[in-house]
């Protein structure tokens, strides 16, 4: 079985700092918008209460109100 992280567009990024607070959100969103693993990524961050970085195209403050994982697109 292929792990969602193997399909993540961010794995191709040369500068992982763009996915953390202070990073360029437009740059990270370019990766997330085209990522086929975005839903799984966001689900992972929510289920594991990850409070740092961009996951599934959302910064931590954007994930606070997510009570349920997103449904697949």
Backbone as a chain_set.jsonl record, in Angstrom:
{"seq": "XXXXXXXXXXXXXXXXXXXXXXXXXXXXXXXXXXXXXXXXXXXXXXXXXXXXXXXXXXXXXXXXXXXXXXXXX", "coords": {"N": [[0.825, -1.17, 0.0], [0.548, 2.22, -0.826], [1.825, 4.939, 0.9], [0.331, 8.033, 1.866], [2.133, 10.093, 2.091], [4.075, 9.525, 0.276], [3.014, 10.449, -2.043], [2.846, 13.132, -1.736], [3.026, 16.488, -2.732], [4.705, 18.323, -1.543], [7.004, 16.974, -0.997], [8.629, 17.392, -3.11], [9.632, 19.867, -2.782], [12.203, 22.286, -2.517], [12.709, 23.946, -0.402], [11.796, 23.488, 2.626], [11.086, 25.229, 4.67], [9.096, 26.975, 3.9], [6.741, 25.915, 4.671], [6.253, 26.431, 7.285], [5.385, 28.564, 10.11], [5.823, 31.939, 9.418], [6.829, 31.387, 7.026], [6.385, 31.624, 3.455], [3.177, 31.832, 2.685], [1.803, 31.787, 0.242], [3.561, 30.476, -1.397], [3.686, 27.933, -0.204], [1.044, 27.199, -0.508], [0.849, 26.85, -3.232], [2.05, 24.387, -3.649], [0.348, 22.768, -2.109], [-2.171, 23.153, -3.339], [-2.017, 21.712, -5.698], [-1.662, 19.176, -4.858], [-2.215, 15.733, -4.584], [-2.424, 14.415, -2.238], [-3.463, 16.068, -0.337], [-5.903, 16.038, 1.21], [-5.567, 13.732, 2.81], [-3.287, 14.508, 4.157], [-4.144, 16.779, 5.63], [-6.06, 15.526, 7.228], [-4.38, 13.812, 8.707], [-2.89, 15.714, 10.188], [-4.906, 16.866, 11.752], [-5.985, 14.657, 13.192], [-3.742, 13.987, 14.662], [-3.258, 16.176, 16.162], [-1.409, 18.187, 15.357], [0.384, 21.049, 15.791], [1.881, 22.866, 14.328], [3.301, 24.285, 11.353], [2.334, 24.005, 7.809], [-0.205, 21.939, 6.827], [-1.996, 19.962, 4.681], [-2.618, 22.228, 3.279], [-3.265, 24.158, 5.134], [-2.559, 26.449, 7.79], [-1.692, 26.172, 11.319], [-3.528, 27.816, 12.878], [-5.669, 27.873, 11.173], [-6.507, 25.286, 11.185], [-7.594, 24.884, 13.675], [-10.397, 25.066, 13.961], [-11.286, 22.855, 12.701], [-13.072, 20.157, 13.237], [-13.744, 17.661, 12.353], [-12.206, 15.339, 10.14], [-11.536, 16.254, 6.73], [-13.678, 15.395, 3.961], [-12.925, 13.121, 1.29], [-11.912, 14.444, -1.86]], "CA": [[0.0, 0.0, 0.0], [1.312, 3.46, -0.925], [1.552, 5.917, 1.954], [-0.025, 9.324, 1.29], [3.325, 10.95, 2.082], [4.827, 9.243, -0.944], [2.362, 11.19, -3.128], [2.762, 14.535, -1.337], [3.736, 17.433, -3.598], [5.727, 19.029, -0.766], [8.233, 16.188, -1.024], [9.424, 17.924, -4.218], [10.018, 21.237, -2.437], [13.604, 22.476, -2.139], [12.782, 24.784, 0.794], [10.704, 23.088, 3.521], [10.742, 26.308, 5.595], [7.886, 27.687, 3.46], [5.583, 25.254, 5.272], [6.202, 26.752, 8.704], [5.022, 29.941, 10.432], [6.829, 32.863, 8.929], [7.105, 31.032, 5.644], [5.556, 32.303, 2.464], [1.989, 30.996, 2.554], [1.436, 31.612, -1.163], [4.448, 29.455, -1.944], [3.272, 26.616, 0.286], [-0.268, 26.86, -1.064], [1.042, 26.359, -4.609], [2.292, 22.946, -3.539], [-0.844, 22.127, -1.565], [-3.279, 23.221, -4.287], [-1.872, 20.684, -6.735], [-1.29, 17.922, -4.205], [-3.255, 14.701, -4.503], [-2.463, 13.894, -0.866], [-3.858, 17.173, 0.539], [-6.942, 15.622, 2.149], [-4.953, 12.809, 3.772], [-2.345, 15.308, 4.927], [-4.923, 17.555, 6.588], [-6.633, 14.543, 8.148], [-3.288, 13.387, 9.581], [-2.575, 16.808, 11.117], [-6.019, 17.04, 12.692], [-6.048, 13.484, 14.076], [-2.56, 13.945, 15.515], [-3.178, 17.474, 16.842], [-0.156, 18.85, 15.001], [0.147, 22.483, 15.971], [2.917, 23.632, 13.635], [3.451, 24.097, 9.914], [1.223, 23.86, 6.874], [-0.597, 20.55, 6.552], [-3.225, 19.971, 3.9], [-2.869, 23.574, 2.8], [-3.733, 25.039, 6.213], [-1.697, 26.727, 8.925], [-2.318, 25.715, 12.572], [-4.694, 28.606, 13.284], [-6.778, 27.527, 10.281], [-6.939, 23.922, 11.515], [-8.217, 24.862, 15.001], [-11.845, 24.878, 13.874], [-11.59, 21.613, 11.991], [-13.36, 19.113, 14.227], [-13.773, 16.377, 11.664], [-11.343, 15.326, 8.968], [-12.25, 16.572, 5.492], [-14.044, 14.256, 3.139], [-12.129, 13.056, 0.072], [-12.415, 15.253, -2.982]], "C": [[0.886, 1.256, 0.0], [0.875, 4.418, 0.183], [1.25, 7.262, 1.298], [1.178, 10.249, 1.194], [4.186, 10.716, 0.858], [4.264, 10.016, -2.135], [2.339, 12.696, -2.875], [3.625, 15.431, -2.222], [4.864, 18.134, -2.848], [7.047, 18.259, -0.722], [9.173, 16.68, -2.126], [9.985, 19.313, -3.907], [11.477, 21.296, -1.991], [13.764, 23.25, -0.831], [11.627, 24.467, 1.739], [10.281, 24.185, 4.498], [9.482, 27.054, 5.177], [6.627, 27.091, 4.083], [5.439, 25.533, 6.769], [5.882, 28.214, 8.917], [6.17, 30.858, 10.044], [7.223, 32.555, 7.501], [6.154, 31.764, 4.712], [4.337, 31.436, 2.176], [1.577, 30.802, 1.102], [2.313, 30.552, -1.817], [4.016, 28.066, -1.493], [1.925, 26.229, -0.313], [-0.174, 26.397, -2.509], [1.277, 24.851, -4.601], [1.013, 22.237, -3.116], [-2.004, 22.105, -2.566], [-3.205, 22.112, -5.323], [-1.607, 19.284, -6.166], [-2.451, 16.941, -4.116], [-3.374, 14.101, -3.113], [-2.967, 14.935, 0.13], [-4.888, 16.749, 1.589], [-6.377, 14.692, 3.219], [-3.989, 13.542, 4.701], [-3.071, 16.107, 6.008], [-5.544, 16.642, 7.645], [-5.583, 14.095, 9.167], [-2.982, 14.453, 10.625], [-3.662, 16.99, 12.167], [-6.069, 15.885, 13.691], [-4.892, 13.429, 15.062], [-2.297, 15.257, 16.239], [-1.845, 18.18, 16.598], [-0.396, 20.354, 15.004], [1.24, 23.359, 15.353], [2.845, 23.355, 12.141], [2.164, 24.012, 9.114], [1.01, 22.377, 6.613], [-1.914, 20.608, 5.797], [-3.607, 21.368, 3.436], [-3.31, 24.559, 3.863], [-2.679, 25.194, 7.298], [-2.424, 26.301, 10.2], [-3.562, 26.495, 12.972], [-5.905, 28.334, 12.397], [-7.334, 26.14, 10.6], [-7.682, 23.854, 12.842], [-9.709, 24.558, 14.958], [-12.261, 23.622, 13.121], [-11.825, 20.517, 13.024], [-13.363, 17.73, 13.612], [-12.828, 16.448, 10.47], [-12.164, 15.637, 7.71], [-12.63, 15.324, 4.722], [-13.223, 14.269, 1.867], [-12.781, 13.852, -1.047], [-12.561, 14.443, -4.227]], "O": [[1.86, 1.332, 0.748], [-0.317, 4.665, 0.366], [1.853, 7.596, 0.278], [1.235, 11.1, 0.306], [4.94, 11.596, 0.444], [4.963, 10.215, -3.129], [1.86, 13.455, -3.718], [4.808, 15.16, -2.431], [5.872, 18.502, -3.452], [8.093, 18.841, -0.438], [10.374, 16.416, -2.083], [10.74, 19.866, -4.706], [11.932, 20.473, -1.197], [14.832, 23.217, -0.218], [10.581, 25.11, 1.663], [9.213, 24.081, 5.101], [8.854, 27.706, 6.011], [5.56, 27.703, 4.026], [4.596, 24.934, 7.438], [6.08, 29.03, 8.016], [7.336, 30.572, 10.315], [7.875, 33.364, 6.84], [5.228, 32.441, 5.157], [4.449, 30.417, 1.496], [1.047, 29.746, 0.757], [1.857, 29.816, -2.692], [3.981, 27.13, -2.293], [1.69, 25.054, -0.596], [-1.022, 25.633, -2.97], [0.759, 24.131, -5.454], [0.64, 21.22, -3.701], [-2.742, 21.122, -2.624], [-4.239, 21.625, -5.779], [-1.36, 18.335, -6.91], [-3.532, 17.28, -3.633], [-4.317, 13.361, -2.833], [-2.902, 14.702, 1.336], [-4.734, 17.089, 2.762], [-6.678, 14.849, 4.402], [-3.893, 13.226, 5.887], [-2.656, 16.11, 7.167], [-5.542, 16.973, 8.831], [-5.874, 14.009, 10.36], [-2.83, 14.144, 11.807], [-3.368, 17.238, 13.337], [-6.182, 16.108, 14.897], [-5.031, 12.895, 16.163], [-1.246, 15.435, 16.856], [-1.232, 18.705, 17.527], [-1.273, 20.858, 14.303], [1.484, 24.472, 15.819], [2.374, 22.298, 11.723], [1.064, 23.956, 9.664], [1.932, 21.659, 6.227], [-2.857, 21.255, 6.254], [-4.785, 21.657, 3.223], [-3.693, 25.684, 3.54], [-2.002, 24.24, 7.681], [-3.636, 26.089, 10.177], [-4.559, 25.892, 13.369], [-7.043, 28.541, 12.82], [-8.498, 25.854, 10.317], [-8.344, 22.852, 13.113], [-10.225, 23.864, 15.834], [-13.449, 23.365, 12.931], [-10.875, 20.007, 13.619], [-13.026, 16.746, 14.269], [-12.672, 17.506, 9.861], [-13.35, 15.315, 7.644], [-11.956, 14.299, 4.83], [-12.852, 15.345, 1.399], [-14.003, 13.927, -1.167], [-12.971, 14.969, -5.262]]}, "num_chains": 1, "name": "protein.A"}
